[in-house]
């Protein structure tokens, strides 16, 4: 899978994404991450990519031309117009399900805005998806873009050493992950739950499922309402 990130700060993106699991996947050829510097495509001799907003107001707006030309450079290289994501609080919240869907794509372009925003006309021309990572404002779209690349990459076959870990962790089926424990068996007078030492894999799976449901109900009631539960589980763990 190939990620193309349109940004004013390519170093920030490349340094953040070429480490750990994602970095190893790039080295293995499972992923390709390209940071495209929008400034390289401005026709302004001073490399200017922003200007004052029509109608007045504070701040500057990113101009359409450099973004569009940077976008076209990618399209010309890969031969088609891929899904293009604009990172903005105006989009729907990014979810694990969305990460799975994007992971099916061969190429994805992510547009990182800055200043007071981006000229609406270029968004209308190139953007297929508007995505938010939360109801707050950041200084730019680079951090959200890196969040998406990380989450989507984990769903690409071969990126994780144990693919099951990408299918059973938090938010699978709208449930939070069950509690995890490692050695020693007792720490600070707190013991590992006996069921995890029993060797009975069926009982362990049942306990983990129960803990995921209870934890989601307690900590994320909004997720619990959408959790994928059986009719029996709904009766047992539903509203009291």
N, C-alpha and C positions, 0 to 999 in steps of 0.2 A: 504494500500500500504506500502511496506517495502523498505527503502533505506539502502544500505550497502555501507559505505564510507571507502575506503582503504586509510589510511593516516599515516603520521609520527607524527601528532599532534592531537590525538583524543580529548583532552580536548578543543582545540580551536573549533572544530566542534560541540561537544556536548553543550558547553556553548552558542554558537551562535544560535543553532536550538531548544533549549528547552525553549523558551520564546514566549510570545505573541500568535498569532493565531496558529502557528505551534506547540508550546508547548502544548496548550490546545487540539489540535487534537491528539497529542501523548497520553495525559492523557485519552482521550475518546476512545482510541484504533482505531482511524481512520487511524493513521499513526504509523509506527515504524521506528526509526532512530538508526542505529547501526554504531558506529565508530570502525573500525577494525584497530588495531595498527600493521602496517607492521613489526615493529621491533620485535614483538612477534614471528615472523616466520623465522627470520634469523638463520642460523646454526653457525654463527660466535659468538665466546664466548664473544666478546666485543660489541655485538649487532650492529655490523656494517652492513649497508644496501647499501653502495655505494662504488665505486672504480673508478680508473682513466680510462678515455676513451681510447680505442684502437685507434691508429692513432695520438694520442697526442691531445693537446688543453687544454684550461682553464677549471677549474671546475671538478666536479665529476659527475658520472652517477649512477642512482639508478639501482641496480642489479636485474636480472630477478627472481632469486630463491625466495627471501622473498615475492615478490609481487605475484608470481604464487602460492606459498603455502598458502598465506593469501586468495587469490581468491578461491582456492580449498576448504578451510575451509567453505566458504559460500556456495559453490555449494553442498558440502556434506550435509550441514545442511538443505538446502531448496529442494534438490533433482533434480535440473536441472540447466542448464547454462542460466542465465538471460541476458538481454541486459546490456552491460558493457560500460560505457562512460569514455573516457579519456579526461580530461580537458586540452586543448592545443590551442594556437593561430593558429595552423595548421588546425583546424577543421572549418566547416561552422559556421556562427554566430547563436547563440541560438535565437529562435523566440517564440512568443506566440503559434504558431501552433505546434512547436516542444514540448512545454510544455503540450499541450493537448494530443499529441500522446503518450508521455511518461507516462502520467497519466493513461493510459489504461493498463499499465503493473502492474503485481502483485509485482514484485521485480525489482529493478534497482541497479546495482553496479556502483559507481563512483570512479575512480582512480585519486588520487591527486599526481601529480608529484612534484619533488623538485630538487634542485641543477641544473645541466645543462640538465636534462632530464631523460628519462627512457630507459633502454636497449630495442632496437627495437624488439628483439625476443619475449619478453613477451607481447608486444603490439599486435604483429601479432597473438599470441596464444589466447588472451582473449578478446580483445577490439572489440566491434561491432559498436560503434559510437564515432567519434571524434567531440568534441564540443568546440567552443570558445565563450567567452562572450564579446569579443572586440579585436580590433587590438592594443594590448599593452601587456607588459610582467609583470607578478606578481612574487613574490618570491615563490609561491607554488600554488597548485590547490585547497586548502581548501576554499578560498573565492569564487571562481567560483562554487565549489560544493555546497556551501550553497545557492548561487544564484539559482542554478537549483532546489535544494530541495524546496526552498520557492516558486518559480514560478510554479513548477509541482504540489506541494501540494495544491495550491489554486484551481486547476482543479479537485481535488478528491472530489466526492460528500460528502457533510456534513461538509467539513472543514470550509467553509465560512458560517456564519450564514444566509446570504442572497445569495443563489447561483447565483441569477441574477447579483450580483455585479461582479462575475467572468466572466460573459458573455457579459457585456455591457461596461466594462472599456476600458482604452487605449489599442490600437492595435487590437481590435476586428474588423475584416474586413479590417485590415491595416489602420485604422483610429485612430487618437488621441482622447482622451476623451474630451467632451465638458466642458466649464467652470462650476465650481460649486460655490454655494453661501450658506451662512448660516446666522443666526441672528447676529447682528441687520440688519434691512432693509436698513439703511443708515449708512455707516462708512467712516470717513474721507471725507465726502461730496460725497462719491461714493454710488449710489443707486443700489439695485438689479434690473436687467432688469425686466420691468413691466410684460412681458409675463409669468414669473415664479410665479407671484402673481395672475394670472388671474383665476386659477382653471380649465382652459381648457387643459385637459391632451393631447389631440390630437395636439393642437397648441404648447404645451411645447415640445412634442416629435419631432415635425417638426423643432422647433427652435434648439433643441439640435443636431439633425442630421445635420442641416445646419452649426452650429458652429463647429462640429467635422470635417466636410469636409473643411471648410475655414481654420481652425487651422492647419490641416494636410497639406494643400496646401502651407500655409505660412511657417510653421516650419519644415516640413519633406517632401519636394518635392519628395524624393526618395520613401517614403511610398505612397504618393499620386498617383504615377504612377501605383502602384499595388492595389490601394484601390478598394473595391468591391462596385461599384457605378452602379446605373441604367443608362439606355441610356439617360434618361431625365437629370439626375444629371450630366452626362458627358458633355452634351451640355451646361448646365447652369454654371458649375463650372470648365469646362475644360480649356485648354489653351486659353488665351485671345489674 
